Amino acid sequence: MIYKSLKNKTAIITGASDGIGKAIAESLAKNSVKTLLISRDEKKLLNLKLHLKKKYSSKVEILAGDVKDTDLSKKIINSRKLYFKNCDILINNAGGPPPGSFLDHSEETWNEYFNQNLLSIIRLTKLVVPQMKKNKWGRVVNITSSLAKEPTPNMVLSATMRAGVSAFSKSISIELASKGITVNTVCPGGVLTNRLIDLVKMSAKKVNKPYKQILKESESQIPIGRFASPEEFANTVTFLASDEGKYITGVSLMVDGGLTKSIF
């Protein structure tokens, strides 16, 4: 779907070179949003830029960087001065922490992913919100995980950081609601990205079963009966970024095919 309200808006997307971030970049470019795409992989970013410019004739700029880098904000400011006057839409999207029990992880590991998956979101949101307030329009969409609502012992790092993002988002959404700025968290369950496909293949190899069998077994746990495609997940994010989604703020939206059991 094309949202006329998004035409000529500007967006910053982190983790944009692959998977969910890439799908969001394509969905926004399709809606004539000017984008600054950020990722550690400069080669993938360049290929994506060329693809989006050719397919949608959209204005796309790229910045190679790591959200864990505290200097990334300065690099973004410099890039914005070159390419865009402001940022209307911020999509915070970073890879998840490794699995393991809380007893397995060192304090250094906790600090690393606290920085990557929570502090980075706080830093970048603080960077763009002042301009959004001046414009009386803004969208912040944080991509996390259904673990924010239903934690598991083996994914304690991710669950802890994701829940922190939900709390942060809800808190600031109240403060910013009257300024025309919405803040939402979108929590995927399983999205059939290259990373998930690789994980399923690894599981299949480990138990010596065919990939398709393990994939089917995994999908059978989801009430809808399948994983989401990156594109349909991106459609949800694009809706929240548009004027059509302007009355939704402060939510942690499960986009998981009904997998999450909690009602709260």
ABEGO torsion letter per residue (X at the ends): XBBAAABGBBBBBBGAABEAAAAAAAAAAAAGBBBBBBBABAAAAAAAAAAAAAAAGBBBBBBBBBAABAAAAAAAAAAAAAABABBABBBBBBBBBBBEBAAABBAAAAAAAAAAAAAAAAAAAAAAAAAAAAAGBBBBBBBBBAAAABBBAAAAAAAAAAAAAAAAAAAAAAAAAAAGBBBBBBBBBBBBBAAAAAAAAAAAAAAGBBAAAAAAAAAAABAAGBBBBAAAAAAAAAAAABAAAAABBGBBBBBAGGABABAX
